Amino acid sequence: MAGKAPRMIKSLQRAIDILDLFDKQVVELGITEIGEALTLHKSTAAGLVYTLEHNGYLDQDPETRKYRLGFKLVERGSTLLDQIDVRQVALPYLQELIAWCDESVNLAIRDGGQIVYIERLTTTQSLGMRAKVGYRAPLHCTALGKALLSGVPLREVEELVAQHGLPAATPNSITDRAQFFQEIDRVREQGFALDDEENEIGVRCVAAPIFDHAKRPAAAVSISSPVLRFPLSKVPRYGQKVMEAADAVSRRLGYGFQR
C-alpha cells in the first residue's frame, strides 16, 4: 500500500504474531516459549494466549500444557474458501474432470510468487497426489503456476522472476531465465502448461488458466498423477481436457472468449 501505513493496533498485531509462530515444524508452544520468541513479558504473552484460547484460536494440550492452533481457524478458513466465487463455480467441472480421468484434480490461485491450492479432488487409485487445500508451491516449477503466469503480461512475469528467482525444486526445474520465458510463451501458444517432475520427482501435471470477466487469470485447474500412470503420450489429451474445464469455468466467470 503506497503512502503512510495505516495505524496498527499493537495488541492485535501481537496476537497475530503468536498465531504465525505455529507451522508444520512448530506444532506446540508454551507461554514462556511464545514470550521469548516475540520478546514479550510472560504476563503479556499469557494474557494474549488466554484470550486466543477463550475464542477458539488456540487450544491447550491437557498433558503437555502447551498450546496449539485451535479449530476456530479451520472454521474461519472454510468460510473464506466458501466466499471465493471461482471455487464454487469450478467445483462441478472439477468433479466432471476427475470422473473422466480418476486422477487428482486441483484448483489453485496465485499469491505473490506461489500458488495456493483452494480445492483438491483426490483419486481412488493408489499413489494419488495428497497435497491438501491451503498447500503452497512455487509458481515457476508447477503446471498450475506456469498456467497462471501465461495469462499475465511479460513484464509482470519478469518482475516476479526478479523478485522470487527460479530456485530448483528438483533437477528438472527450469532455473534459466531465458528458458523459463520461452516456456511461458509455449504455454500461451498451446493453452496448457506441463510440470514434468519439476516440482516433485515422480509426479507429472498439466494445467490451464481460468480467466475472470476482467480477462485476468483468476485461478488454474490441473490434473496431477504419478508418472507411472501419466506417460508423456497422455499429455495432449489431458491438456485438452483441462483446457475445456478451464474454458467452461472462465465463461461462468464472465470471460467470453473461445480458444
N, C-alpha and C positions, 0 to 999 in steps of 0.2 A: 504494500500500500504506500503510495507516494505521499510526501508531506509529513506533517507531525503525527507521531504514533498516537493512537487513542489511549486514554487514561486506563492504566492497568490496576486491578484490584489485587493487592499482594496476597491476601489470604486465599483467594480463589486460585491464583496462579500457583501457590504452594500446594494446594490440593491436587491440581492438575499434574504438577511435578511429581507428586507422590505416586499417582497412577502410572505415570510414564516410567517409573523405576522398574516396573514389572515387565518381563518379556519371557521368551521361551526358556532362557537360561536362569532367570531370576523369578522363581515361582512364589517363594515366600520370603517375607522380611519381617523382622521385629521392629519395634518402635525405636530402639537405640540405633539399629542399622539405618533406618529411614532418616533419623535425625542427623547421623554422621554423613550420610550420602548427600543431604541437602543443606548441611551446615545450619541445622535448626536446633534450638534448645529442646531438650527432651520433652518438656511440658508442652511446648508449642506443637511438636510433632504428634504427641499423644492426643491433643485436642483435635487436630486435623484428622487423624486416623479414626478416632471415635466417631466423629461426625460423618466421615465416609462410610464407616461400618453401619451406623444407625440408618443411613439412607440406602444401604444395599450395594454400595460400590466397592466395599472391601468386606472380606469375610475372615473371621479368626478361626484357625485350626485349634480345636479344644485340647489337643495333645501337645503340640509344639508351642502354642500360644502366639504363634506368628500369624501374619496376615497375608492373604492372597486376594486376587481380584474377585469381586462379587458378581453374582448373576444379574444384577441390575444393568451391568454393562452389556450383557448379551441381549437383554430386553431392549435397551436403547439402540444397540447396533441393528437389531432386527427391524425396529421402527424406521431407522434411516434407510435400510435396504428396501423396505416396502415403499418408501417415498421416491425411490429412483424410478422414474417412469420407464426408462429403457429396459429395466429388469422385468417389470410387469408385462410390457409389450412383447419382449423377446421370449418369454418362457414357453408359450405354445410352440414356437418354431424350434426352440432347443429340444423340446420333447419329441417333435417330429424327426429331428436330426438324429437323436440317439436311438429312436425306434428303427431308423434306417440303417445305422452303422453299428450299433451296440458297442460303441467306444465312448470314452469320456468326452463330454461336450462342455465347453466353457464359455463364459461371458466375462469380459474384463473391461475396465475403464483405465484411463491414464491419470496418474497422479505424479506430476513432476517427471522424473526420469525413470519411473517404474510403472508397471501395470498392477492393478488390484483386481483380483477375482471377485466379482459380485454375484455370480451364480455358477454352480458346478453340478452337472448331472453325471453320475458315475456308472460305468458299465457293470453288467452282471458277470463278466468274464474275469478270470484270474489275471493278476498282474495289471490291474487297471490303475490309472493315474489317480492318486489320492490327495492331492493338494486341496486345501479347504477354502471356503469362502473367506475373504479377507487376506488370503495369502498374497504376497508381493513378489515380483520378479522384475529383472531389468527389461527395459524396452528393447534394447538393441539385439539381444540374443534370444528373443521369444517371437514366435509367429504372431501372437496377439499384439506385441509391441510394434513389430515392423508393420503390421497391418494398420495400426493406429497412426504411425508416422507417415504412412503413404498418403494419408488424407490431409496433411498439413503442408504449408509452403516450405520449400527447400531451406529458406533462411531460418525458419523455426527449427528444422531438423539440425542444421549446423550449430545453432545456439545450444540445443540440448546436448549434442555431442561434445561441444566445447566445455560445457558445464559439468557433465557427468562422465565423459570419457567413454571408452569402449573396452572395459576390462573383460578378460576372458573368464567365462564360467566353466567351459570345457575346452579341450584342444580344437574343437570345431567352431568355436565362437569367432565371429568376424571382428577383428581388432584394428584393421587398417581403415582409415577414414575414407579414402577413395573407393575402396572395395565396398564399404558399407553404403555409401551414397549410390553406387551402382546397384546395389541390392534393393534399395528403396525404390529406385527408378523401375527395376524389374517388377516389383510388387505393384506399382502403379499401372504398369502396362498389362500385366496378366490378371490383376484383380484380386489375387490372394497371395499370402506370404507362407513361406516354409521355414520351419525350425527343424533342421536336420541334425539332431543331437547337439545343438548349440548351447542349450541351457542345462540339459541333463543327458548324460550318456545313456543310451538305450531307449530314448523317447523321441518320437517324431511327431510333428504337429503342423497342421495347416490352419490358417485363419484369414478372415476377410473383415474389412471395416464396415461399421454401421454408421450412417450419416443422419444427422438431425435436419430439421427444417431450415437451419441456417447454413447447411452444406458443410458442417464441421463434423469430424469423426466423434460420435458420441460414445462409442464402445466398439468392441470387436468380438466376433464369435469364432470358435475354433473346435476342431476335433483333434484329440491327442491320444496316442496309442504307443505301446511298446513296438520297437522296430520289427520284432518278430512277426507281428500281425499287420504291420504297416510298411510293406516294401515300397520302394520308390515308384513302382509301376502303378500304385494306387493314388499317387499324389494328384494327378489331373482330375480323377473322378471325385476324390474327396474335396479338392479345391473348388470344383464346380458346385458341389453341394453346399459348402459353407458360403459361397458367394450367393447362391439362391436364398439361403436363410437370411443372410445379411441384407440382401436387397428387400426381402419381404418386411423385415423389421424397419428398415430405413423408410419404406413407403408409409408404414404405420406412424412413423415419427414425423411425417410431412416432407420427406425428401423425395421429390418426384422424378428422379432420373431413372432411366433404364440402362443397363450395361450394354 
